[in-house]
């Protein structure tokens, strides 16, 4: 099969791998109910009727939608048809009524959140006292206030309904919140809509016809707007389901007539596939989109519908980008996750902490910091990491001395409005880029988002000031705490106006969209459909009790039935081809259950494993090499002294040697909790054993002193982890000292360094942990490893394959230093049980300590190591630095794997096309 074979769209006559999608007519009839208060055009939907009016050049009509993105989509669709449409004639209902209530400030979700938080802190109801500081409870109560107020429910109605204990506690919160909102001059959404409806009734209406599309149901306040607009001709459509029944009854009482003349849309050709994981599912969708584009389908005719943004949104975003597919994601963006917020809030937290290095370090790597990505910034980052934990503005950051200009804020106390004005000056910390022409579209979108984020910072400050008591002085720490809670409520305007993109929507946004090709992914139980339980505060019984008082709040059963209409909405977006998919396993590797919405008895296709070509192709396909004479001379000087570690690094990967030993690139110093790693633990034991060799009776004192020195020199934190490691090291040390000694071996050298000439211009340097002498036989070299038995054994096998040279070089160095023949090379594992492995002459009686080897075998090990060392020295002198790992499994632990770009996939999948290119 061709690796770039195009994806064949289903055809009506195809039988293999193609399914017919069955609508769930037994649950409800998806054809919407049309409601109108006039007699003309009884067969047209609201969008078609509005289109007809545009074709007649009528200017006294408007189309109202529930979301801004749906309004934008419809405006663009009409414009592509050559119709003239004013921007204010296709708007959301909220924007439609905004001019009518411009003098009535809205009680925003951020304001409700702060008022609820204040109420829980000052006077929590008895039922909420134990959780009064819980952010989850605060958010739940704020959302519940919006829900019941939108439904037209007053606090007095709750008290009269005889609800449960939790609902009674909520009634106290609701009453206090509503009173404070009114006292401060703000209006809840329902009251604002009712005020707008009253004003509409008292003014002449400029619209002859008003159309509503995309709505599932109407709240009582929204029905008041419809009643106020009823002198105009109104046409709207609603799905006939439980949630819309009350709206349909209310509209019928207002004189609206029902009809169902709109034809039921034909079911699209459908197919189903599954994948091994969510990532493979996203890759299969991307592969099919690329092939569709190659066949001539514009990206704008393709959509991906999700039940909700998570978990597929981030996966699809990175996958589509890898495949070169332009996509627009129709999900609300909030300021809470934007880099501008992280930088500015991070700056305030570091400032308030007295410049704690733990909080200061992340700022240095953020792109808004002037030192980010500079040599000076890297040096400062390393210096600060070494000194952790520490406080105070470091001398290494003198280039950021302007950050200290805000020191007076630390002890100041101001009103919320004054803090908002002062914190607005922090925008100066973010330098605006130089805006130029002829840049990629991605760069333009990034610039637009930056400007939107800076505007969101100003909005967050103003919203925080408005949400707090205006005359109550606060410290900066208190104001910042409120600001952090406000940021999730601040939207970032989406300025992505690209036309030819794949549309990624959730099921609510997909209302009234129509696209030729649609992918609906994540079709597993509990993902789609979701399962809803009774609200923990205002339970289903409470909601049913409120209906006797004329308040309709949806129960969990009604929310569950809504899942069906959401599924029908999602599948109705596709006009020609619909592809459903699901992963066979979840992120934990557990088997999933396919959604019950999927057709039963149909065998799904399997996703094909694939990969995309690198977006950064290498400049040449030949092995990398240095050819400059100056650089070659520098490499010859570098290879003049080689350690066994350097040689083994080169044998594993020349590029790793080049980065570590030639360029001398270093890993960032570890943070305090990471410093007590296996390397430092091994160094502590090595130093203890070396000193204990001459003073075996003082081993406990020596170990304690060495460990304390390591604590002090590395600024290790005192805690349970440090104590656990100390106890483990002490146990391993005792286990080694109590193990049987090497029979007949006497130590003659400990921690012995060597620097020996291998050949002209090449010297081998190193340090041997221990050299022992066996009378009449020769020398035994011992190297301690803080490793377990299996790792020590693996090291011996790597020597036998020629990948390691330390053992052979140590044997060779011992013979040179002590002028005696080598009789054995042993590795001693000190972690866990004491383990020995290596090679030794058979006459020692050390059957359990490694392998018995002849003198010829020991000589072979030495010669193999020497030959490998000479080969490495020669290759270094030739400038060979290519990325060629001998064992790709070790690339996972390489510090330079992101720079060499060697693919570590052992069996690459077939290459596929990327959008706009070939393989």
Secondary structure, DSSP 8 states (H G I E B T S, - for coil): --TT-------TT--TTEEE----TTT---S-EEEESS-S-TT--HHHHHHHHHHTT--SEEEEESSHHHHHHHHHHHHHTT----GGGEEEHHHHHHGGGTTS-B--HHHHHHHHHHHHHHH--GGGGGGTT-HHHHHHHHHHHHHHHHTT--HHHHHHTT--HHHHHHHHHHHHHHHHHHHTT-B-HHHHHHHHHHHHHTS--S-SEEEE-S-S---HHHHHHHHHHTTSEEEEEE--SHHHHHHHHHHHHTT-EEE--S------EEEEEEESSHHHHHHHHHHHHHHHHHTT--GGGEEEEESSSTTHHHHHHHHHHHTT--EEE-S-EEGGGSHHHHHHHHHHHHHHTTS-HHHHHHHHHSTTSTTTTSHHHHHHHHHHHHH-S--S--GGGGGGGGGGGGGGGGG-EE-HHHHHHHHGGGGGGS------SS--HHHHHHHHHHHHHHHHHHHHHHHHHHHS-TT--EEHHHHHHHHHHHHTT-EE------SSSEEEEETTTTTT--EEEEEE---BTTTSS------SSS-HHHHHHHHTTT-----HHHHHHHHHHHHHHHHHTEEEEEEEEEESB-TTS-B--B-TTS-TT---EE----EE--SS--S-SS--B---HHHHHHHHHHTTEEEHHHHHHHHH-HHHHIIIIIS--------GGGSS-HHHHHHHHHHHHHHHTT-GGGHHHHHHHHHHHHHHHTT---SHHHHHHHHHHHHHHHHHHTS---TTEEEEEEEEEEEEEEETTEEEEEEEEEEEEETTTEEEEEEEESS-HHHHHHHHHHHHTTS--HHHHHHHHHHHHH-S-EEEEEEEE-SSS-EEEEEE-GGG--TTSSEE--HHHHHHHHHHHHHHHHHHHHHHHHTB-----SSGGGGGG-TTHHHH-----SS---EE--TTS--
